[in-house]
């Protein structure tokens, strides 16, 4: 994956398009007043409700700033600008929504533009961020949601629940945890499974995985956990027996 594609995954509105789709939709609903004299021809009017107009305005601006960030983040003439925004942002917002998927560099840019155009306060920015910007998942989060639809059916215990079902027995709940971890990791990045795949290949687990229709990265994870808890003294055959007795 290219660096640009990786940055696009952190965006919520920009998906790599050449044209701003929100601005395009807004223009499609604008009433044509070119036949009217001033000042009537200068007044904007749309065929859609005001709340939809406001949404498209904000979405179009968010798309533009995200595109600017993606296209210019690593250009020498812009690097300092993006980095200089961060200390000012942190000084005001500290760890604001630290784990919501949006990089602090992009948050700082959004605050910079919000403060510039609206003269708004930190409180109004946070309200805008929560109510509008954050309401749309990042491209990575949306991709993860779609990937989970493919990964979950490969599991035997984890069915997509937020918490482990109480009805599961001790071994079953352990496998539920491992499968959930596997799904969560791979849904966000298939590279997260590289170490599990290396274990799969190193220990020659292919025949067993194929026989029981278990994904390579998942069986690599289970083997890793089995050897971890047994302190590494068990053999591959012991692992197979453990799988037969408890997992399959």
Sine and cosine of phi, psi and omega as CSV:
sin_phi,cos_phi,sin_psi,cos_psi,sin_omega,cos_omega
0.00,0.00,0.72,-0.70,0.00,-1.00
-0.96,0.28,0.31,-0.95,0.03,-1.00
-0.88,0.48,-0.63,0.77,0.01,-1.00
-0.88,0.47,-0.72,0.69,0.01,-1.00
-0.88,0.48,-0.60,0.80,0.03,-1.00
-0.90,0.43,-0.64,0.77,0.02,-1.00
-0.93,0.37,-0.62,0.79,0.01,-1.00
-0.87,0.49,-0.56,0.83,0.02,-1.00
-0.89,0.45,-0.42,0.91,0.00,-1.00
-0.99,0.12,-0.17,0.99,-0.03,-1.00
-1.00,0.10,0.31,-0.95,0.01,-1.00
-0.93,-0.38,-0.45,0.89,-0.07,-1.00
-0.89,-0.45,-0.60,0.80,0.00,-1.00
-1.00,0.07,0.81,-0.59,-0.01,-1.00
-0.87,-0.50,0.27,0.96,0.02,-1.00
0.99,-0.17,0.12,0.99,-0.02,-1.00
-0.92,0.39,0.43,-0.90,0.07,-1.00
-0.99,0.15,-0.47,0.88,0.01,-1.00
-0.86,-0.50,0.52,-0.85,-0.01,-1.00
-0.96,0.29,0.95,-0.31,-0.08,-1.00
-0.92,0.39,-0.49,0.87,-0.01,-1.00
-0.96,0.26,-0.62,0.78,0.07,-1.00
-0.92,0.39,-0.62,0.78,0.03,-1.00
-0.89,0.45,-0.67,0.74,0.02,-1.00
-0.92,0.39,-0.63,0.77,0.02,-1.00
-0.88,0.47,-0.71,0.71,0.01,-1.00
-0.89,0.45,-0.55,0.84,-0.01,-1.00
-0.92,0.40,-0.41,0.91,-0.01,-1.00
-0.97,-0.22,0.08,1.00,-0.01,-1.00
-0.98,0.20,0.70,-0.71,0.03,-1.00
-0.96,0.26,0.78,-0.62,-0.01,-1.00
-0.97,0.25,0.90,-0.44,0.00,-1.00
-0.88,-0.48,0.34,0.94,-0.05,-1.00
-0.90,0.44,-0.33,0.95,-0.01,-1.00
-1.00,0.03,-0.04,1.00,-0.04,-1.00
-0.99,-0.16,0.49,-0.87,0.02,-1.00
-0.98,0.21,0.31,-0.95,0.09,-1.00
-0.90,0.43,0.52,-0.85,0.03,1.00
-1.00,-0.01,0.00,1.00,-0.06,-1.00
-0.85,0.52,-0.61,0.79,-0.05,-1.00
-0.94,0.33,-0.24,0.97,-0.05,-1.00
-1.00,-0.10,-0.06,1.00,-0.02,-1.00
-1.00,-0.04,0.80,-0.60,-0.01,-1.00
-0.98,0.20,0.67,-0.75,0.06,-1.00
-0.55,-0.84,0.61,-0.79,-0.08,-1.00
-0.78,-0.63,0.33,-0.94,-0.02,-1.00
-1.00,-0.05,0.13,0.99,-0.01,-1.00
-0.88,-0.47,0.34,-0.94,-0.04,-1.00
-0.87,0.50,0.46,-0.89,-0.01,-1.00
-0.83,0.56,-0.62,0.79,-0.02,-1.00
-0.91,0.41,-0.56,0.83,0.07,-1.00
-0.93,0.36,-0.63,0.78,0.05,-1.00
-0.88,0.47,-0.72,0.70,0.00,-1.00
-0.88,0.47,-0.66,0.76,0.03,-1.00
-0.88,0.48,-0.73,0.68,-0.04,-1.00
-0.92,0.40,-0.57,0.82,0.07,-1.00
-0.88,0.48,-0.76,0.64,-0.02,-1.00
-0.92,0.40,-0.64,0.77,0.00,-1.00
-0.91,0.42,-0.64,0.76,0.01,-1.00
-0.90,0.44,-0.66,0.76,0.03,-1.00
-0.92,0.38,-0.67,0.74,0.01,-1.00
-0.89,0.45,-0.67,0.74,0.05,-1.00
-0.85,0.52,-0.72,0.70,-0.04,-1.00
-0.88,0.47,-0.72,0.70,-0.04,-1.00
-0.94,0.33,-0.58,0.81,0.07,-1.00
-0.91,0.41,-0.68,0.73,0.03,-1.00
-0.88,0.48,-0.68,0.74,0.01,-1.00
-0.87,0.49,-0.67,0.74,0.01,-1.00
-0.89,0.45,-0.73,0.68,-0.02,-1.00
-0.89,0.45,-0.72,0.70,-0.10,-1.00
-0.97,0.26,-0.42,0.91,-0.15,-0.99
-0.88,-0.48,-0.10,1.00,-0.10,-0.99
-0.81,0.59,-0.66,0.75,-0.09,-1.00
-0.99,-0.17,0.10,0.99,0.06,-1.00
-0.98,0.20,0.70,-0.71,-0.12,-0.99
-0.82,0.58,-0.63,0.77,-0.07,-1.00
-0.95,0.30,-0.21,0.98,-0.03,-1.00
-0.92,-0.40,-0.25,0.97,-0.08,-1.00
-0.81,0.58,-0.74,0.68,-0.05,-1.00
-0.90,0.44,-0.62,0.79,-0.02,-1.00
-0.87,0.49,-0.73,0.68,-0.01,-1.00
-0.90,0.43,-0.68,0.73,-0.03,-1.00
-0.94,0.35,-0.57,0.82,-0.02,-1.00
-0.92,0.39,-0.41,0.91,0.01,-1.00
-0.94,0.34,-0.47,0.88,-0.16,-0.99
-0.91,0.41,-0.76,0.64,-0.01,-1.00
-0.85,0.52,-0.64,0.77,0.01,-1.00
-0.90,0.43,-0.68,0.73,0.00,-1.00
-0.90,0.44,-0.75,0.66,-0.02,-1.00
-0.89,0.46,-0.59,0.81,0.01,-1.00
-0.88,0.47,-0.46,0.89,-0.01,-1.00
-0.99,-0.11,-0.71,0.71,-0.17,-0.98
-0.96,-0.26,-0.17,0.98,-0.01,-1.00
0.80,0.60,-0.89,-0.46,-0.06,-1.00
-0.99,-0.16,0.60,0.80,-0.04,-1.00
-0.81,0.59,0.88,-0.48,0.04,-1.00
0.70,0.71,0.79,0.61,-0.11,-0.99
-0.87,0.49,-0.55,0.84,-0.11,-0.99
-0.92,-0.40,0.49,0.87,-0.05,-1.00
-1.00,-0.02,0.02,1.00,0.06,-1.00
0.98,-0.18,-0.21,0.98,0.01,-1.00
-0.99,-0.14,0.85,-0.53,-0.01,-1.00
-0.86,0.51,0.54,-0.84,-0.03,-1.00
-0.87,0.49,-0.52,0.85,0.03,-1.00
-0.88,0.48,-0.65,0.76,0.01,-1.00
-0.96,0.28,-0.64,0.77,0.07,-1.00
-0.85,0.53,-0.69,0.73,-0.02,-1.00
-0.90,0.44,-0.62,0.79,0.04,-1.00
-0.91,0.42,-0.70,0.71,0.01,-1.00
-0.88,0.48,-0.67,0.74,0.04,-1.00
-0.90,0.44,-0.67,0.75,0.02,-1.00
-0.84,0.54,-0.72,0.69,-0.02,-1.00
-0.96,0.29,-0.62,0.79,0.02,-1.00
-0.88,0.47,-0.74,0.67,0.00,-1.00
-0.90,0.43,-0.61,0.79,-0.03,-1.00
-0.92,0.40,-0.73,0.68,-0.12,-0.99
-1.00,0.08,-0.49,0.87,-0.08,-1.00
-0.95,-0.32,-0.25,0.97,-0.12,-0.99
0.84,0.55,0.46,0.89,-0.05,-1.00
-0.97,0.24,0.23,-0.97,0.00,-1.00
-1.00,-0.02,0.19,-0.98,0.06,-1.00
-0.87,0.49,-0.62,0.79,-0.01,-1.00
-0.90,0.43,-0.67,0.74,-0.02,-1.00
-0.95,0.32,-0.54,0.84,0.06,-1.00
-0.91,0.42,-0.71,0.71,0.00,-1.00
-0.89,0.45,-0.60,0.80,0.04,-1.00
-0.91,0.42,-0.71,0.71,0.05,-1.00
-0.88,0.47,-0.69,0.73,-0.04,-1.00
-0.88,0.48,-0.72,0.69,-0.03,-1.00
-0.94,0.35,-0.73,0.68,-0.12,-0.99
-0.98,0.22,-0.52,0.85,-0.03,-1.00
-0.92,-0.39,-0.93,0.38,-0.19,-0.98
-0.87,0.49,-0.73,0.68,-0.07,-1.00
-0.97,0.26,-0.24,0.97,-0.04,-1.00
-0.93,0.37,-0.31,0.95,0.04,-1.00
-0.97,-0.23,0.83,-0.56,-0.03,-1.00
-0.89,0.46,0.37,-0.93,0.10,-0.99
-0.94,0.35,0.31,-0.95,0.05,-1.00
-0.87,0.49,-0.57,0.82,0.04,-1.00
-0.91,0.41,-0.67,0.75,0.00,-1.00
-0.91,0.41,-0.62,0.78,0.03,-1.00
-0.93,0.36,-0.64,0.77,0.04,-1.00
-0.90,0.43,-0.65,0.76,0.01,-1.00
-0.88,0.48,-0.65,0.76,0.00,-1.00
-0.88,0.48,-0.65,0.76,0.01,-1.00
-0.95,0.33,-0.63,0.77,0.00,-1.00
-0.90,0.44,-0.59,0.81,-0.01,-1.00
-0.86,0.50,-0.53,0.85,0.00,-1.00
-0.89,0.45,-0.46,0.89,0.02,-1.00
-1.00,0.02,-0.61,0.79,-0.09,-1.00
-0.98,0.22,-0.64,0.76,-0.07,-1.00
-0.85,0.52,-0.67,0.74,0.02,-1.00
-0.89,0.47,-0.26,0.97,0.04,-1.00
-0.99,0.14,-0.16,0.99,-0.03,-1.00
-1.00,0.01,0.32,-0.95,0.01,-1.00
-0.96,-0.29,-0.40,0.92,-0.07,-1.00
-0.86,-0.51,-0.66,0.75,-0.02,-1.00
-0.99,0.15,0.83,-0.56,-0.03,-1.00
-0.89,-0.46,0.27,0.96,0.02,-1.00
0.99,-0.17,0.12,0.99,-0.02,-1.00
-0.93,0.37,0.46,-0.89,0.08,-1.00
-0.96,0.27,-0.56,0.83,0.01,-1.00
-0.77,-0.64,0.47,-0.88,-0.02,-1.00
-0.91,0.42,0.80,-0.60,0.02,-1.00
-0.85,0.53,0.69,-0.72,-0.06,-1.00
-0.92,0.39,-0.37,0.93,-0.05,-1.00
-0.95,0.32,-0.29,0.96,-0.04,-1.00
-0.95,0.30,0.65,-0.76,0.05,-1.00
-0.98,0.22,0.08,-1.00,-0.12,-0.99
-0.82,0.57,-0.79,0.61,-0.02,-1.00
-0.91,0.42,-0.64,0.77,-0.01,-1.00
-0.90,0.45,-0.67,0.75,-0.01,-1.00
-0.93,0.38,-0.52,0.85,0.05,-1.00
-0.91,0.42,-0.72,0.70,0.02,-1.00
-0.92,0.40,-0.56,0.83,0.07,-1.00
-0.86,0.52,-0.71,0.70,0.02,-1.00
-0.88,0.48,-0.71,0.70,-0.03,-1.00
-0.90,0.43,-0.69,0.73,-0.01,-1.00
-0.92,0.39,-0.64,0.77,0.03,-1.00
-0.89,0.46,-0.68,0.73,0.03,-1.00
-0.87,0.49,-0.67,0.75,0.01,-1.00
-0.89,0.46,-0.73,0.68,0.00,-1.00
-0.90,0.44,-0.74,0.68,-0.02,-1.00
-0.88,0.48,-0.67,0.75,-0.03,-1.00
-0.92,0.40,-0.78,0.63,-0.07,-1.00
-0.96,0.28,-0.42,0.91,0.01,-1.00
-0.92,0.40,-0.50,0.86,0.01,-1.00
-1.00,0.03,-0.53,0.85,0.04,-1.00
-0.27,-0.96,0.83,-0.55,0.04,-1.00
-0.91,0.42,-0.37,0.93,0.04,-1.00
-0.91,0.41,-0.37,0.93,0.02,-1.00
-0.89,0.46,-0.31,0.95,-0.02,-1.00
-0.99,-0.11,0.13,0.99,-0.06,-1.00
-0.86,0.52,-0.70,0.72,-0.02,-1.00
-0.92,0.40,-0.61,0.80,0.03,-1.00
-0.92,0.39,-0.61,0.79,0.03,-1.00
-0.92,0.38,-0.60,0.80,0.04,-1.00
-0.89,0.45,-0.65,0.76,0.06,-1.00
-0.89,0.46,-0.68,0.73,0.02,-1.00
-0.83,0.55,-0.71,0.71,-0.03,-1.00
-0.96,0.26,-0.66,0.75,-0.04,-1.00
-0.90,0.44,-0.63,0.78,-0.06,-1.00
-1.00,-0.04,0.06,1.00,0.05,-1.00
0.82,0.57,0.82,0.57,-0.05,-1.00
-1.00,-0.07,0.11,0.99,-0.12,-0.99
-0.86,0.51,-0.72,0.69,-0.05,-1.00
-0.89,0.45,-0.69,0.72,-0.01,-1.00
-0.91,0.42,-0.67,0.74,-0.01,-1.00
-0.90,0.44,-0.68,0.73,-0.01,-1.00
-0.92,0.39,-0.66,0.76,-0.01,-1.00
-0.87,0.50,-0.62,0.78,-0.07,-1.00
-0.95,-0.32,0.17,0.98,0.08,-1.00
0.83,0.56,0.79,0.62,0.02,-1.00
-0.93,-0.37,0.79,-0.61,0.00,-1.00
-0.83,0.55,0.58,-0.82,-0.06,-1.00
-0.83,0.56,-0.73,0.68,-0.05,-1.00
-0.93,0.37,-0.54,0.84,0.01,-1.00
-0.94,0.33,-0.69,0.72,0.00,-1.00
-0.94,0.34,-0.49,0.87,0.09,-1.00
-0.90,0.43,-0.64,0.77,0.05,-1.00
-0.91,0.42,-0.72,0.69,-0.02,-1.00
-0.90,0.44,-0.63,0.78,0.04,-1.00
-0.90,0.43,-0.68,0.73,0.02,-1.00
-0.85,0.53,-0.71,0.70,-0.02,-1.00
-0.93,0.36,-0.63,0.78,0.01,-1.00
-0.88,0.48,-0.73,0.69,-0.02,-1.00
-0.93,0.36,-0.55,0.84,0.02,-1.00
-0.90,0.44,-0.76,0.65,-0.06,-1.00
-0.96,0.27,-0.36,0.93,0.03,-1.00
-1.00,-0.08,0.11,0.99,0.02,-1.00
0.90,0.43,0.32,0.95,0.10,-0.99
0.98,0.19,0.14,0.99,-0.05,-1.00
-1.00,0.03,-0.20,0.98,-0.03,-1.00
-0.99,0.10,0.26,-0.96,0.00,-1.00
-0.97,-0.23,0.14,-0.99,0.06,-1.00
-0.88,0.47,-0.59,0.81,0.04,-1.00
-0.89,0.45,-0.62,0.79,0.07,-1.00
-0.88,0.47,-0.63,0.78,0.04,-1.00
-0.89,0.46,-0.71,0.70,0.03,-1.00
-0.86,0.51,-0.69,0.72,0.01,-1.00
-0.89,0.46,-0.67,0.74,0.03,-1.00
-0.88,0.47,-0.66,0.75,0.04,-1.00
-0.90,0.44,-0.70,0.71,-0.03,-1.00
-0.89,0.46,-0.65,0.76,-0.08,-1.00
-0.98,0.19,-0.50,0.87,-0.17,-0.99
-0.87,-0.50,-0.48,0.88,-0.12,-0.99
-0.97,-0.23,-0.69,0.72,-0.11,-0.99
-0.98,0.18,0.00,0.00,0.00,0.00
